[in-house]
Amino acid sequence: MINEKTLKFIREHAHDNPKALALKKPADAEIDFQTALIQIEGRQVAARKLPEWAANDGIVFPPKVSLEQCSSEETACYKQTVIKRLLHEAGIPATKFVDITGGFGIDFSYLSALFKEAVYIERQDRLCQLAKHNFSILGLTQAQVIQADCAEAITNMDNMSVCYADPARRDATGRKTVLITDCDPDLGKLQETLEKKTRFCMFKLSPLLDISHAASALHHVSEVHVVCLQDECKELLLITDNHKQDTDYTCHCINLGRSYPSYTFSPAEEQSAVCNYAKELGNYLYEPHAGILKAGAFKSIACRFGLKKLHPNSHLYTSDRLAETFPGRSFQIDACGNFSKASIKQLTGSLDKANLTVRNFPADVSELRKRLKLKDGGDVYLFATTLADNTHALIRTHKIQTGNR
């Protein structure tokens, strides 16, 4: 797919700045310079996002924009563990897997490894050619690449074990879309066909999507996975099980790259939970990780860990005894005060820098940092928030070090 002289040029300039390199076109006409630049830039992105692929000299990468939109190695591996568990729990053999929105094929490569037969469907010829080459390099002999519209292709499919889809979330003008009905393909329109073809579907959706809306827009949703990587919400995965009759589902909140335990709850549990609100702060302060906040497990987490919530809208929690397995950041409280000059001086007078978090407070971090005259960093963590009696508070803490927290 890439000639030897171009490959040699790519290896020799693997760590060069692509923008600077673009001004130094080689004299040798046999070097495909544009392809080389794309591959050098692609490998540099893949080195942090897809280290296994980046380490394989034969992999060919698409332009940088496609790489930035594809799944990371960590999130692809997580999907693999979820599918493996689903098949085991259902007692279904891993016979046939179909990815109806192939793309660059990261998720396909990890998920297809579980199956005897795997089908990649993609409309774009260039991506199909890349997929054929890369799957061969990766040794995915069970992979079949089909260039087609997925709605037409799946009507001719035999029974599948699992179907996967990551619909495009940009419209014809390139603008980002969020709603399921705005994605391509529209999963709602495909569901009736998919229900006849497979037991399980995994749909990767925008992390900006409202979870309850997504669950109600699709049939037979059994699980929702909010997948974060290094505290940033990356993916929303919906699992549909065509044997499921009720509307209940479990929500799994995962933060990859951190030592936080996973947190699983149901919307029914969250709706019925009754949490207590703190009349005064305890010894410890807790901040749930980003996946839990996205999933809206604001009350159930307090009940589960025996915590008191600071305010209905603050989403910070406190306790006298340490909740050692809390899925998020844990802090020991050193002091608390209001925003009078005297109180601020007492809390921050000895500091020139601190880590600042704002929760349910009428100013953002940058505004408050200017007011407090503090640089970012250090070992002190300040929380500006609202307490149960609707007063504003500044809480000084230090982090409790546990694993990667």
C-alpha positions in Angstrom: 0.0 0.0 0.0 3.0 2.3 0.7 6.2 1.9 -1.3 9.5 1.1 0.4 11.1 4.5 -0.2 8.1 6.2 1.4 8.2 3.8 4.4 11.9 4.5 4.8 11.2 8.2 4.8 8.5 7.8 7.4 10.8 5.8 9.7 13.6 8.3 9.4 11.3 11.3 10.2 9.0 9.6 12.7 9.6 12.1 15.4 9.8 15.3 13.3 7.3 18.1 13.5 4.9 17.4 10.6 4.3 21.1 10.0 8.0 21.9 9.8 8.6 18.8 7.7 6.0 19.8 5.2 8.3 22.7 4.1 11.1 20.3 3.2 9.8 18.2 0.3 12.4 15.5 -0.6 13.9 15.5 -4.1 13.3 11.8 -4.7 10.0 11.7 -6.7 9.4 8.1 -5.7 8.7 9.2 -2.1 4.9 9.9 -1.8 5.4 13.0 0.3 1.7 13.7 1.2 1.2 10.1 2.3 4.4 10.2 4.4 3.2 13.4 6.2 -0.2 11.8 7.0 1.5 8.7 8.3 4.1 10.5 10.4 1.4 12.7 12.0 -0.9 9.7 12.4 1.7 7.6 14.2 2.4 10.5 16.5 -1.2 10.7 17.5 -1.5 6.9 17.7 1.6 6.7 20.0 -0.5 8.0 22.9 -4.0 6.9 21.8 -3.3 3.5 20.1 0.1 2.3 21.3 -0.4 -1.3 20.1 -1.2 -0.1 16.6 1.5 2.6 16.6 4.1 -0.1 17.5 3.1 -2.1 14.3 5.2 -0.8 11.4 2.8 -2.1 8.8 -0.3 -0.2 10.0 -1.5 2.6 7.7 -3.2 5.5 9.3 -5.9 7.9 8.0 -5.6 11.7 8.3 -5.3 13.1 11.8 -9.0 14.2 12.1 -10.2 10.6 11.7 -7.7 9.4 14.3 -8.9 12.1 16.8 -12.5 10.9 16.4 -11.8 7.1 16.7 -11.9 5.1 20.0 -8.8 4.9 22.1 -7.1 1.6 22.9 -8.4 1.7 26.5 -12.0 2.3 25.5 -11.9 -0.4 22.8 -10.5 -2.9 25.3 -13.3 -2.0 27.7 -15.9 -2.7 25.1 -14.3 -6.0 24.5 -14.7 -7.0 28.2 -18.3 -5.9 28.2 -19.2 -8.0 25.1 -17.3 -11.0 26.5 -19.3 -10.8 29.7 -22.6 -10.5 28.0 -22.0 -13.6 25.9 -20.9 -15.6 28.9 -23.9 -14.5 31.0 -26.3 -15.3 28.2 -24.6 -18.6 27.3 -24.3 -17.5 23.6 -21.4 -18.8 21.5 -19.2 -16.1 19.9 -19.9 -17.1 16.3 -20.6 -13.9 14.4 -19.9 -10.2 15.0 -21.0 -7.4 12.7 -19.8 -3.7 12.9 -22.3 -1.8 10.7 -20.3 1.5 10.9 -16.8 0.3 10.4 -14.8 3.6 10.2 -11.1 3.2 10.9 -11.8 -0.1 12.6 -10.3 0.3 16.1 -13.4 -1.0 17.9 -13.9 -3.7 15.2 -10.3 -5.0 15.7 -10.7 -5.5 19.4 -14.3 -6.9 19.3 -13.8 -9.1 16.3 -11.0 -10.9 18.2 -13.7 -12.6 20.3 -15.5 -14.2 17.4 -15.1 -16.9 14.8 -16.5 -14.7 12.1 -16.5 -10.9 11.9 -18.0 -8.5 9.3 -17.0 -4.9 8.8 -19.4 -2.7 6.9 -18.4 0.8 5.6 -19.6 3.0 2.8 -16.3 4.8 2.1 -14.0 3.0 -0.3 -10.8 4.5 1.2 -11.7 3.3 4.7 -12.5 -0.2 3.4 -9.1 -0.4 1.7 -7.4 0.7 4.9 -9.4 -1.8 6.8 -8.5 -4.7 4.5 -4.8 -3.8 4.8 -4.7 -3.2 8.5 -6.8 -6.3 9.5 -4.4 -8.4 7.4 -1.4 -6.9 9.2 -3.1 -7.5 12.6 -3.8 -11.2 11.7 -7.6 -10.9 11.8 -8.2 -13.7 9.4 -11.9 -14.0 10.4 -12.6 -10.4 9.2 -14.7 -9.7 6.1 -14.8 -6.2 4.7 -18.0 -5.1 2.9 -18.3 -1.8 1.2 -22.1 -1.0 1.4 -24.8 1.0 3.1 -25.4 -0.8 6.4 -29.2 -0.6 6.1 -29.0 -2.6 2.9 -26.2 -4.9 4.0 -27.8 -6.1 7.3 -31.0 -7.3 5.5 -29.0 -10.0 3.9 -27.1 -11.0 7.1 -27.5 -14.3 8.8 -28.1 -14.4 12.5 -25.4 -12.5 14.4 -24.2 -12.9 18.0 -23.5 -9.2 18.5 -24.0 -6.1 16.3 -22.0 -2.9 17.0 -22.6 0.6 15.7 -20.9 3.9 16.1 -23.0 6.3 14.0 -21.6 9.4 12.5 -22.3 12.4 14.7 -21.8 15.2 12.1 -24.3 16.5 9.6 -23.7 17.2 5.9 -22.0 20.5 6.7 -19.7 19.0 9.3 -21.5 20.3 12.3 -21.6 18.0 15.4 -24.9 16.4 16.2 -26.1 14.8 19.4 -29.6 13.3 19.1 -29.9 9.7 18.0 -32.3 10.8 15.2 -29.7 13.2 13.9 -27.0 10.6 13.6 -26.1 8.6 10.5 -27.4 5.9 10.4 -30.5 6.6 12.5 -30.4 3.7 14.9 -34.1 4.0 15.7 -35.0 3.1 12.1 -32.6 0.1 12.0 -33.8 -1.4 15.3 -36.7 -3.4 13.9 -34.3 -5.1 11.4 -31.6 -5.7 14.0 -34.0 -7.3 16.4 -34.6 -10.1 13.9 -30.9 -10.6 13.3 -29.1 -10.5 16.7 -29.6 -10.9 20.5 -27.3 -8.0 21.5 -26.4 -4.6 20.1 -23.8 -2.2 21.4 -24.3 1.4 20.3 -21.6 4.0 20.9 -23.2 7.5 21.3 -22.2 11.0 22.1 -21.3 11.6 25.8 -23.3 14.8 25.5 -26.5 12.9 25.0 -29.1 12.8 27.7 -29.1 9.2 29.0 -32.8 8.9 29.8 -33.6 10.3 26.3 -31.3 7.8 24.7 -32.7 4.9 26.6 -36.3 5.8 25.7 -35.4 6.3 22.1 -34.2 2.7 21.6 -35.9 -0.6 22.4 -34.8 -3.2 25.0 -32.0 -1.2 26.6 -30.5 -3.4 29.3 -27.3 -1.6 30.1 -25.8 1.9 29.8 -22.1 2.5 30.2 -20.7 5.9 30.9 -17.0 5.6 29.9 -14.5 8.1 31.1 -10.8 8.2 30.4 -8.5 10.0 32.8 -11.5 11.9 34.3 -12.9 13.0 30.9 -16.2 11.6 29.7 -15.5 9.9 26.3 -18.3 7.6 25.4 -21.8 6.6 26.1 -22.5 2.9 25.3 -26.0 1.5 25.2 -26.6 -2.3 25.2 -29.8 -3.6 23.9 -30.9 -7.2 24.6 -33.8 -8.3 22.4 -34.9 -10.9 25.0 -35.5 -8.1 27.5 -39.2 -7.1 28.0 -39.2 -4.4 30.7 -37.8 -0.9 30.6 -35.4 -1.1 33.5 -31.7 -0.9 32.9 -28.5 -0.7 34.9 -26.0 2.2 34.5 -22.3 1.5 34.8 -20.0 4.4 35.5 -16.4 3.7 34.6 -13.3 5.9 34.8 -10.4 4.2 32.9 -6.9 5.2 33.9 -7.8 5.8 37.5 -8.0 3.5 40.4 -11.6 4.5 41.2 -14.0 1.5 41.6 -16.7 1.2 39.0 -20.2 2.3 40.1 -23.4 0.6 39.0 -26.9 1.7 39.8 -30.4 1.7 38.3 -32.6 4.7 37.6 -35.2 3.2 39.9 -32.6 3.1 42.7 -31.7 6.7 42.1 -35.3 7.9 42.0 -36.3 6.2 45.2 -33.1 7.2 47.1 -33.5 9.6 50.0 -30.2 11.2 51.1 -29.5 13.3 54.1 -28.1 16.8 53.9 -25.2 18.0 56.0 -26.0 20.5 58.7 -22.3 20.8 59.2 -19.2 19.4 57.5 -17.7 16.1 58.7 -14.0 15.2 58.5 -14.0 14.2 54.8 -15.2 15.6 51.5 -16.0 13.6 48.4 -16.3 14.4 44.7 -17.7 11.7 42.5 -15.8 11.0 39.2 -17.1 12.5 35.9 -19.0 9.3 34.9 -21.1 9.3 38.0 -21.9 13.0 37.6 -22.9 12.5 33.9 -25.1 9.5 34.9 -26.9 11.6 37.6 -26.3 9.2 40.5 -26.5 12.1 42.9 -28.6 10.6 45.7 -28.0 6.8 45.4 -24.2 7.3 45.9 -24.8 9.1 49.2 -27.0 6.3 50.4 -24.7 3.6 49.2 -21.7 5.0 51.1 -23.4 6.5 54.1 -22.6 10.1 53.1 -24.4 13.4 53.6 -24.9 15.7 50.6 -23.8 19.4 51.0 -26.7 20.7 48.9 -29.2 19.3 46.4 -27.3 20.9 43.5 -23.7 20.9 44.8 -22.9 17.2 44.3 -20.3 17.2 47.0 -20.5 14.9 50.0 -19.2 14.6 53.5 -18.7 12.1 56.3 -17.0 11.7 59.7 -15.5 8.3 58.8 -13.6 7.7 55.6 -15.4 5.9 52.8 -12.4 4.1 51.5 -13.9 2.7 48.3 -15.6 5.8 47.2 -15.6 6.1 43.3 -14.0 9.5 43.0 -11.7 11.9 44.7 -11.5 11.9 48.6 -10.2 14.8 50.7 -9.6 15.5 54.3 -11.2 18.8 55.4 -8.7 21.2 57.1 -10.9 24.3 57.4 -14.1 25.9 56.2 -15.2 29.6 56.0 -17.3 32.1 54.2 -16.2 34.7 51.7 -15.6 37.6 54.0 -12.1 39.2 53.8 -11.2 37.9 57.2 -12.3 34.4 56.4 -10.6 34.3 53.0 -7.3 35.6 54.6 -7.5 32.9 57.3 -8.1 30.1 54.7 -5.6 31.3 52.0 -3.3 33.8 53.6 -0.3 31.5 53.6 -0.9 30.3 50.1 0.4 31.4 46.7 -1.2 28.6 44.8 -3.9 26.0 45.2 -6.1 23.6 43.2 -9.6 25.2 42.9 -12.9 23.5 42.2 -16.3 25.2 41.9 -19.5 23.4 42.5 -22.9 25.1 42.5 -21.3 28.5 43.1 -22.0 31.9 41.3 -18.5 32.3 39.8 -16.3 30.1 37.6 -12.8 29.0 38.5 -11.0 31.7 36.6 -13.0 34.5 38.2 -12.6 33.0 41.7 -8.8 32.5 41.1 -8.4 36.2 40.4 -10.4 37.1 43.5 -8.3 34.8 45.7 -5.1 35.8 43.9 -3.9 32.2 43.8 -2.0 30.4 41.1 -2.9 26.8 40.1 -1.2 23.8 41.7 0.2 22.7 45.0 -1.1 20.3 47.7 -4.0 22.4 48.9 -7.5 21.8 47.3 -10.1 24.5 47.7 -13.8 24.0 47.0 -16.2 26.9 46.5 -19.7 25.7 46.9 -23.2 26.2 48.4 -24.2 24.4 51.6 -27.6 23.0 52.6 -28.7 26.3 54.2 -27.9 28.1 50.9 -24.8 29.9 52.2 -21.7 30.0 50.2 -18.6 28.3 51.6 -14.9 27.9 50.8 -13.6 24.6 52.0 -9.8 24.0 52.4 -8.8 20.3 52.1 -5.9 18.1 51.1 -6.2 15.0 49.0 -6.2 11.5 50.5 -3.8 9.5 48.3 -5.2 6.1 47.3 -3.8 4.4 44.2 -4.0 6.8 41.2 -6.5 9.2 42.8 
